[in-house]
Every structure is written in structure tokens, then in C-alpha cells.
Amino acid sequence: MPISSRKPADLSRLVPQAVHVPHHFRCPISLDLMRDPVTVATGQTYDRSSIESWFGTGNSTCPVTNSTLRDFSLTPNHNLRRLIQDWCVSHRSLGVERIPTPKQPADPASVSVLLSQAPSSAPALRALRALARESDKNRATMSARGAQRVLVEILFRGARESALEALALLACLPGMGEPECASVVESPQRLALLSELLNGHDSLDVRVDAAALLEMVSSGARSAEQRALIGSTDGVFEGLVAVLKDPSLRCPRSLKAAVKALFSLCLVKQNRARAARAGAAEAVVERVADLERGDAERALATLELLLRARAHIEGARAARTLVKAMMKVSGRATEHATGALLSMCAASESAQEEAVAAGVVTQLLLVVQSDCTGRAKRKAQALLKLLRRAWPDNDSFANSDDFAPTGLEE
């Protein structure tokens, strides 16, 4: 839609509707009150988030003038921002809140200088870490300047204080490239050091950072053989399980790091028996209820993989947890929870009794009749068939062919 034809935005969340907002305080794209005004090469000013979204969708023109831009740099308009803040203060009695001064994105040249100083300067590492905490944009800028390559070398070759700073910074960056991952995976000494930090460090933050880095390395590994090397390192699965089970670690970040690492490693078949021996299945069951949606899906997928590998879990509690998760998280969670129950019940008649006692039959019938994925329905049908054979005396269930499985996958 051309900018000139857009209707004014609803500013009720920023200022009361009765307050007139000066036209030049509004962003030409969103028509909202600007919080962080920036100027493009044509001299037009926009709110930073709006113009970055404009460029991010592939546009290369100035929205107001329609001129093609070759320079996409954004210059903060401090004068206009101060005028907007003063206007907000002067209208405070009318319910207008003052817009805070935004933190400016990290300057790429300054980031490059700090990275060049980082191998020999702990203050430079701390400055980089402070910038990384401020925004995704700063973290992306660091990645674009090769931060991961520099930090990996500091972690494994630097002094202890600098190494831990590098680890913390690596853990909050958006992944690592294949060369950096390979430099860790192909070095038994580096994998052993990560395992040592994961298992033996006094700081819980360091252990969580080590778990996050292991997940990055595993996800960035170019082959299943490399992931198997990570999993075969002494103490890796024991350390991840310990992080997951630690009662003091209930924040989303700590649980996410352990769950993502377990899931990534268990995608490789050779790692599943090792994870099972370390008690990963029991740890995942204990934490499912504490996890956010995406992490719960990964946890249930991990549990399904482990149960296929004959992992042992305490039946009654696991059955209750899985039945509860079947219809309360998401479609993907339903599929994995059903698959995990199918593996558990196929291996044990007592597990079948515990699942039925937990109300699994009702949930399975709901799955079959819902709009869940085809795989979820096929797993539900297979489990219904298994349970029907186990309880032949239950006329209302065992003698019904309404949900007999057809065309099941092996």
C-alpha cells in the first residue's frame, strides 16, 4: 500500500486518543509515534524498527521519495528524538509516557576493534559481552565480524578468566559456522575441556554455557559421525543430565540449553544408548512440565528416540506425564508423546496398565478424531490396538473396531 494512502495508526497504546500527535513525530511507514528516529541517505526520517523491517523484506528504496538507495546506513536523529521526548514530558499530565532514550546498535568498526583486542584484553571481552546482551542486532553484527572464530581460540587457548568470558559470549551468539564447529569436534582435547566445564565447574552459569556451546557444536557438525564423536566424549551426557536435573536451574535458558543439546545429540542413533545409560530419559520426564512449548516439543521428541533405544523410565510417573502432554502442548508434542507411550507400552505390560490408569485411552480417541498429524493418528491407532489386546474384557473398548489401525507405518 502506498504510504500516502495509509490510514493513521492506532496510537492508543502510546498516547491517549484525545492527544494530538504532531505529524512530524510520526513514522511515515507505521504512522506511529517514533521511539528511535533515524535518517536515511535521502534525508527522510523513520522509526528504526520500521525502516529496518522495510529493508529486511528486500526493499531498496526510500519509502517516502521512492528513490533507489545504494547506502543503507541509518543515522540517529538525536535532535528529533529529544524533541519527541520533551513533547512526551510536556503532555505527561494527559497520560503520555516519556519514551526512553534507545541504546544505539553497536558500530561494526568498533566491534572489529574490540575483537582484535580480545585475545589479549579481558576488558575488551567484557565490553563485547555487554554489547551482546543489549540486542539481537549487536549479536548479528559480532557474528558478521567473525566473533565465533576469535572466541573459540580464546576459549581453548586463553587464560582462565578470558576463556570463561569467551565461553559466556559464545553461548549467547546465534550459532557457529562449520569451520568453528569442526575445530572443536576434531579435537579430543577441546571436547574433553567442554565436558570438564559441563561437569566440574563450581559456577552453574558456566555449566549452562558449556551445555549451550555443546548444542551449537552438535547442530553445526557436518556429519552424524561428528555428532557421535561428541556423544562418545566421557561425561557429556552425564553433564547434560545433571544440568537438566539440578533443582536450582529452573530458568528457561538453563533448561533450553540442556534439552536442545540432548535432542541434537540423540538424533544420531549411536548416541541414544549412551544418553539412556546416563539417565537422560528420566531427567526429561521430570522436566517436561517446566518447559516452554518449543522446548517441550524437543524434550518429547528426545524421549521418543530414547524409548525406541530401550531406555528405562519409571512407568507410572512417565505415563501420567506423557498422557498429560498429549493434548496440552501442541500437535508436534502430541505426536511425540504418543510415540513415546507406544514404545513404552510395547516394552512392558505393566506400562500398559499404568498408561490406561492415567487416562490414555480417552486421550488416544481424541487424537484419532482430532486434526493432528497423520503420524500422530497412526501412532495413536497402533497404541489403541496394543491396549485393546491387553484388556480383552473391556467390552466398550476392546470389542470396538471404530479405531482399528489401517496402513500403519513400521
Disulfide bonds with the S-S distance in Angstrom:
none
